Amino acid sequence: MERRLTEHRPTWLCPDAASRARLLDMDERLRRPRAAALGLLGFGVAAAIPYLGWGPLGLLACAVLALLGASRLAQHAPAPEYGLATLPWPPLVSSAATSRSSSAYATSRMAHSA
């Protein structure tokens, strides 16, 4: 990791070496909390399978794969900030799952009330 810090070429995400060092340090510090959050999300999705079906589990798998891909890209890319810039995808996928499940719930409630 130190090699990448000494060979810094400015990018719009990390204009200087200190910015890149902070980004990589925070990525390391947040690795375990990020994994714990995804584990809890997985537990919640698994508990909701009887109510929501298997769809949210597929979306969770997409979020986990996106997170793993971003982490690997950040470890092997000459500019790791581009790999870490993809980290907002898992929350966006879980938001899509939530909106999809809530709209399905609302639709089923309307069908039963009619």
PyMOL commands that place a pseudoatom at each C-alpha (Angstrom):
pseudoatom trace, name=CA, resn=MET, resi=1, chain=A, elem=C, hetatm=0, pos=[0.000, 0.000, 0.000]
pseudoatom trace, name=CA, resn=GLU, resi=2, chain=A, elem=C, hetatm=0, pos=[2.876, 2.384, 0.688]
pseudoatom trace, name=CA, resn=ARG, resi=3, chain=A, elem=C, hetatm=0, pos=[4.043, 2.059, -2.911]
pseudoatom trace, name=CA, resn=ARG, resi=4, chain=A, elem=C, hetatm=0, pos=[0.827, 3.614, -4.154]
pseudoatom trace, name=CA, resn=LEU, resi=5, chain=A, elem=C, hetatm=0, pos=[1.192, 6.539, -1.788]
pseudoatom trace, name=CA, resn=THR, resi=6, chain=A, elem=C, hetatm=0, pos=[4.641, 7.463, -3.069]
pseudoatom trace, name=CA, resn=GLU, resi=7, chain=A, elem=C, hetatm=0, pos=[3.625, 7.171, -6.739]
pseudoatom trace, name=CA, resn=HIS, resi=8, chain=A, elem=C, hetatm=0, pos=[0.718, 9.567, -6.440]
pseudoatom trace, name=CA, resn=ARG, resi=9, chain=A, elem=C, hetatm=0, pos=[-0.595, 11.145, -9.590]
pseudoatom trace, name=CA, resn=PRO, resi=10, chain=A, elem=C, hetatm=0, pos=[-3.281, 13.755, -8.858]
pseudoatom trace, name=CA, resn=THR, resi=11, chain=A, elem=C, hetatm=0, pos=[-6.863, 12.905, -9.758]
pseudoatom trace, name=CA, resn=TRP, resi=12, chain=A, elem=C, hetatm=0, pos=[-10.028, 14.896, -9.229]
pseudoatom trace, name=CA, resn=LEU, resi=13, chain=A, elem=C, hetatm=0, pos=[-10.986, 12.643, -6.275]
pseudoatom trace, name=CA, resn=CYS, resi=14, chain=A, elem=C, hetatm=0, pos=[-7.583, 12.800, -4.543]
pseudoatom trace, name=CA, resn=PRO, resi=15, chain=A, elem=C, hetatm=0, pos=[-5.701, 15.920, -5.595]
pseudoatom trace, name=CA, resn=ASP, resi=16, chain=A, elem=C, hetatm=0, pos=[-2.741, 15.246, -3.290]
pseudoatom trace, name=CA, resn=ALA, resi=17, chain=A, elem=C, hetatm=0, pos=[-1.008, 12.349, -1.552]
pseudoatom trace, name=CA, resn=ALA, resi=18, chain=A, elem=C, hetatm=0, pos=[-2.491, 13.255, 1.850]
pseudoatom trace, name=CA, resn=SER, resi=19, chain=A, elem=C, hetatm=0, pos=[-6.021, 12.918, 0.458]
pseudoatom trace, name=CA, resn=ARG, resi=20, chain=A, elem=C, hetatm=0, pos=[-5.238, 9.491, -0.942]
pseudoatom trace, name=CA, resn=ALA, resi=21, chain=A, elem=C, hetatm=0, pos=[-3.603, 8.388, 2.318]
pseudoatom trace, name=CA, resn=ARG, resi=22, chain=A, elem=C, hetatm=0, pos=[-6.688, 9.474, 4.280]
pseudoatom trace, name=CA, resn=LEU, resi=23, chain=A, elem=C, hetatm=0, pos=[-8.984, 7.671, 1.845]
pseudoatom trace, name=CA, resn=LEU, resi=24, chain=A, elem=C, hetatm=0, pos=[-7.037, 4.419, 2.100]
pseudoatom trace, name=CA, resn=ASP, resi=25, chain=A, elem=C, hetatm=0, pos=[-6.801, 4.716, 5.888]
pseudoatom trace, name=CA, resn=MET, resi=26, chain=A, elem=C, hetatm=0, pos=[-10.548, 5.243, 6.245]
pseudoatom trace, name=CA, resn=ASP, resi=27, chain=A, elem=C, hetatm=0, pos=[-11.251, 2.362, 3.887]
pseudoatom trace, name=CA, resn=GLU, resi=28, chain=A, elem=C, hetatm=0, pos=[-9.214, 0.054, 6.118]
pseudoatom trace, name=CA, resn=ARG, resi=29, chain=A, elem=C, hetatm=0, pos=[-10.898, 1.345, 9.280]
pseudoatom trace, name=CA, resn=LEU, resi=30, chain=A, elem=C, hetatm=0, pos=[-14.404, 0.951, 7.844]
pseudoatom trace, name=CA, resn=ARG, resi=31, chain=A, elem=C, hetatm=0, pos=[-13.904, -2.544, 6.426]
pseudoatom trace, name=CA, resn=ARG, resi=32, chain=A, elem=C, hetatm=0, pos=[-15.201, -4.397, 9.520]
pseudoatom trace, name=CA, resn=PRO, resi=33, chain=A, elem=C, hetatm=0, pos=[-18.171, -2.067, 10.218]
pseudoatom trace, name=CA, resn=ARG, resi=34, chain=A, elem=C, hetatm=0, pos=[-19.129, -2.300, 6.532]
pseudoatom trace, name=CA, resn=ALA, resi=35, chain=A, elem=C, hetatm=0, pos=[-19.057, -6.102, 6.695]
pseudoatom trace, name=CA, resn=ALA, resi=36, chain=A, elem=C, hetatm=0, pos=[-21.082, -6.078, 9.924]
pseudoatom trace, name=CA, resn=ALA, resi=37, chain=A, elem=C, hetatm=0, pos=[-23.701, -3.800, 8.363]
pseudoatom trace, name=CA, resn=LEU, resi=38, chain=A, elem=C, hetatm=0, pos=[-24.020, -6.072, 5.352]
pseudoatom trace, name=CA, resn=GLY, resi=39, chain=A, elem=C, hetatm=0, pos=[-24.293, -9.079, 7.664]
pseudoatom trace, name=CA, resn=LEU, resi=40, chain=A, elem=C, hetatm=0, pos=[-27.126, -7.457, 9.604]
pseudoatom trace, name=CA, resn=LEU, resi=41, chain=A, elem=C, hetatm=0, pos=[-28.803, -6.465, 6.363]
pseudoatom trace, name=CA, resn=GLY, resi=42, chain=A, elem=C, hetatm=0, pos=[-28.483, -10.051, 5.174]
pseudoatom trace, name=CA, resn=PHE, resi=43, chain=A, elem=C, hetatm=0, pos=[-30.044, -11.306, 8.389]
pseudoatom trace, name=CA, resn=GLY, resi=44, chain=A, elem=C, hetatm=0, pos=[-32.948, -8.901, 7.944]
pseudoatom trace, name=CA, resn=VAL, resi=45, chain=A, elem=C, hetatm=0, pos=[-33.444, -9.893, 4.321]
pseudoatom trace, name=CA, resn=ALA, resi=46, chain=A, elem=C, hetatm=0, pos=[-33.344, -13.587, 5.230]
pseudoatom trace, name=CA, resn=ALA, resi=47, chain=A, elem=C, hetatm=0, pos=[-35.926, -13.025, 7.974]
pseudoatom trace, name=CA, resn=ALA, resi=48, chain=A, elem=C, hetatm=0, pos=[-38.198, -11.191, 5.523]
pseudoatom trace, name=CA, resn=ILE, resi=49, chain=A, elem=C, hetatm=0, pos=[-38.123, -13.883, 2.797]
pseudoatom trace, name=CA, resn=PRO, resi=50, chain=A, elem=C, hetatm=0, pos=[-41.517, -15.317, 3.868]
pseudoatom trace, name=CA, resn=TYR, resi=51, chain=A, elem=C, hetatm=0, pos=[-43.081, -11.865, 3.481]
pseudoatom trace, name=CA, resn=LEU, resi=52, chain=A, elem=C, hetatm=0, pos=[-41.188, -10.343, 0.551]
pseudoatom trace, name=CA, resn=GLY, resi=53, chain=A, elem=C, hetatm=0, pos=[-40.057, -13.358, -1.445]
pseudoatom trace, name=CA, resn=TRP, resi=54, chain=A, elem=C, hetatm=0, pos=[-36.602, -14.089, -2.803]
pseudoatom trace, name=CA, resn=GLY, resi=55, chain=A, elem=C, hetatm=0, pos=[-36.178, -10.851, -4.790]
pseudoatom trace, name=CA, resn=PRO, resi=56, chain=A, elem=C, hetatm=0, pos=[-34.494, -8.789, -2.051]
pseudoatom trace, name=CA, resn=LEU, resi=57, chain=A, elem=C, hetatm=0, pos=[-31.981, -11.605, -1.496]
pseudoatom trace, name=CA, resn=GLY, resi=58, chain=A, elem=C, hetatm=0, pos=[-30.855, -11.268, -5.120]
pseudoatom trace, name=CA, resn=LEU, resi=59, chain=A, elem=C, hetatm=0, pos=[-30.494, -7.519, -4.708]
pseudoatom trace, name=CA, resn=LEU, resi=60, chain=A, elem=C, hetatm=0, pos=[-28.470, -8.052, -1.542]
pseudoatom trace, name=CA, resn=ALA, resi=61, chain=A, elem=C, hetatm=0, pos=[-26.203, -10.439, -3.432]
pseudoatom trace, name=CA, resn=CYS, resi=62, chain=A, elem=C, hetatm=0, pos=[-25.681, -7.724, -6.079]
pseudoatom trace, name=CA, resn=ALA, resi=63, chain=A, elem=C, hetatm=0, pos=[-24.774, -5.249, -3.328]
pseudoatom trace, name=CA, resn=VAL, resi=64, chain=A, elem=C, hetatm=0, pos=[-22.273, -7.659, -1.769]
pseudoatom trace, name=CA, resn=LEU, resi=65, chain=A, elem=C, hetatm=0, pos=[-20.683, -8.369, -5.155]
pseudoatom trace, name=CA, resn=ALA, resi=66, chain=A, elem=C, hetatm=0, pos=[-20.428, -4.643, -5.877]
pseudoatom trace, name=CA, resn=LEU, resi=67, chain=A, elem=C, hetatm=0, pos=[-18.741, -4.087, -2.522]
pseudoatom trace, name=CA, resn=LEU, resi=68, chain=A, elem=C, hetatm=0, pos=[-16.268, -6.920, -3.061]
pseudoatom trace, name=CA, resn=GLY, resi=69, chain=A, elem=C, hetatm=0, pos=[-15.523, -5.698, -6.578]
pseudoatom trace, name=CA, resn=ALA, resi=70, chain=A, elem=C, hetatm=0, pos=[-14.910, -2.157, -5.361]
pseudoatom trace, name=CA, resn=SER, resi=71, chain=A, elem=C, hetatm=0, pos=[-12.586, -3.400, -2.640]
pseudoatom trace, name=CA, resn=ARG, resi=72, chain=A, elem=C, hetatm=0, pos=[-10.559, -5.539, -5.039]
pseudoatom trace, name=CA, resn=LEU, resi=73, chain=A, elem=C, hetatm=0, pos=[-10.399, -2.766, -7.604]
pseudoatom trace, name=CA, resn=ALA, resi=74, chain=A, elem=C, hetatm=0, pos=[-9.144, -0.382, -4.934]
pseudoatom trace, name=CA, resn=GLN, resi=75, chain=A, elem=C, hetatm=0, pos=[-6.447, -2.830, -3.860]
pseudoatom trace, name=CA, resn=HIS, resi=76, chain=A, elem=C, hetatm=0, pos=[-5.075, -3.437, -7.346]
pseudoatom trace, name=CA, resn=ALA, resi=77, chain=A, elem=C, hetatm=0, pos=[-5.709, -0.208, -9.232]
pseudoatom trace, name=CA, resn=PRO, resi=78, chain=A, elem=C, hetatm=0, pos=[-3.017, 2.438, -9.612]
pseudoatom trace, name=CA, resn=ALA, resi=79, chain=A, elem=C, hetatm=0, pos=[-5.643, 5.005, -8.556]
pseudoatom trace, name=CA, resn=PRO, resi=80, chain=A, elem=C, hetatm=0, pos=[-7.595, 3.272, -5.739]
pseudoatom trace, name=CA, resn=GLU, resi=81, chain=A, elem=C, hetatm=0, pos=[-9.979, 6.191, -5.339]
pseudoatom trace, name=CA, resn=TYR, resi=82, chain=A, elem=C, hetatm=0, pos=[-11.796, 5.152, -8.513]
pseudoatom trace, name=CA, resn=GLY, resi=83, chain=A, elem=C, hetatm=0, pos=[-12.555, 1.743, -7.040]
pseudoatom trace, name=CA, resn=LEU, resi=84, chain=A, elem=C, hetatm=0, pos=[-13.691, 3.253, -3.761]
pseudoatom trace, name=CA, resn=ALA, resi=85, chain=A, elem=C, hetatm=0, pos=[-15.905, 5.739, -5.600]
pseudoatom trace, name=CA, resn=THR, resi=86, chain=A, elem=C, hetatm=0, pos=[-18.206, 2.808, -6.420]
pseudoatom trace, name=CA, resn=LEU, resi=87, chain=A, elem=C, hetatm=0, pos=[-18.982, 2.165, -2.727]
pseudoatom trace, name=CA, resn=PRO, resi=88, chain=A, elem=C, hetatm=0, pos=[-22.317, 4.053, -2.833]
pseudoatom trace, name=CA, resn=TRP, resi=89, chain=A, elem=C, hetatm=0, pos=[-23.802, 1.257, -4.997]
pseudoatom trace, name=CA, resn=PRO, resi=90, chain=A, elem=C, hetatm=0, pos=[-24.746, -1.146, -2.157]
pseudoatom trace, name=CA, resn=PRO, resi=91, chain=A, elem=C, hetatm=0, pos=[-26.911, 1.446, -0.344]
pseudoatom trace, name=CA, resn=LEU, resi=92, chain=A, elem=C, hetatm=0, pos=[-28.533, 2.370, -3.645]
pseudoatom trace, name=CA, resn=VAL, resi=93, chain=A, elem=C, hetatm=0, pos=[-29.326, -1.281, -4.345]
pseudoatom trace, name=CA, resn=SER, resi=94, chain=A, elem=C, hetatm=0, pos=[-30.816, -1.753, -0.879]
pseudoatom trace, name=CA, resn=SER, resi=95, chain=A, elem=C, hetatm=0, pos=[-32.871, 1.419, -1.375]
pseudoatom trace, name=CA, resn=ALA, resi=96, chain=A, elem=C, hetatm=0, pos=[-34.193, -0.023, -4.627]
pseudoatom trace, name=CA, resn=ALA, resi=97, chain=A, elem=C, hetatm=0, pos=[-35.088, -3.241, -2.810]
pseudoatom trace, name=CA, resn=THR, resi=98, chain=A, elem=C, hetatm=0, pos=[-36.908, -1.309, -0.114]
pseudoatom trace, name=CA, resn=SER, resi=99, chain=A, elem=C, hetatm=0, pos=[-38.895, 0.766, -2.566]
pseudoatom trace, name=CA, resn=ARG, resi=100, chain=A, elem=C, hetatm=0, pos=[-39.704, -2.313, -4.628]
pseudoatom trace, name=CA, resn=SER, resi=101, chain=A, elem=C, hetatm=0, pos=[-40.908, -4.272, -1.625]
pseudoatom trace, name=CA, resn=SER, resi=102, chain=A, elem=C, hetatm=0, pos=[-42.918, -1.373, -0.208]
pseudoatom trace, name=CA, resn=SER, resi=103, chain=A, elem=C, hetatm=0, pos=[-44.604, -0.742, -3.554]
pseudoatom trace, name=CA, resn=ALA, resi=104, chain=A, elem=C, hetatm=0, pos=[-45.440, -4.450, -3.795]
pseudoatom trace, name=CA, resn=TYR, resi=105, chain=A, elem=C, hetatm=0, pos=[-46.868, -4.301, -0.274]
pseudoatom trace, name=CA, resn=ALA, resi=106, chain=A, elem=C, hetatm=0, pos=[-48.986, -1.266, -1.123]
pseudoatom trace, name=CA, resn=THR, resi=107, chain=A, elem=C, hetatm=0, pos=[-50.243, -2.939, -4.304]
pseudoatom trace, name=CA, resn=SER, resi=108, chain=A, elem=C, hetatm=0, pos=[-51.209, -6.104, -2.429]
pseudoatom trace, name=CA, resn=ARG, resi=109, chain=A, elem=C, hetatm=0, pos=[-52.966, -4.039, 0.262]
pseudoatom trace, name=CA, resn=MET, resi=110, chain=A, elem=C, hetatm=0, pos=[-54.994, -2.220, -2.380]
pseudoatom trace, name=CA, resn=ALA, resi=111, chain=A, elem=C, hetatm=0, pos=[-55.927, -5.514, -4.064]
pseudoatom trace, name=CA, resn=HIS, resi=112, chain=A, elem=C, hetatm=0, pos=[-57.149, -7.007, -0.771]
pseudoatom trace, name=CA, resn=SER, resi=113, chain=A, elem=C, hetatm=0, pos=[-59.130, -3.932, 0.240]
pseudoatom trace, name=CA, resn=ALA, resi=114, chain=A, elem=C, hetatm=0, pos=[-61.088, -3.818, -3.014]
for i in range(1, 114): cmd.bond("trace and resi %d" % i, "trace and resi %d" % (i + 1))
show_as sticks, trace
zoom trace
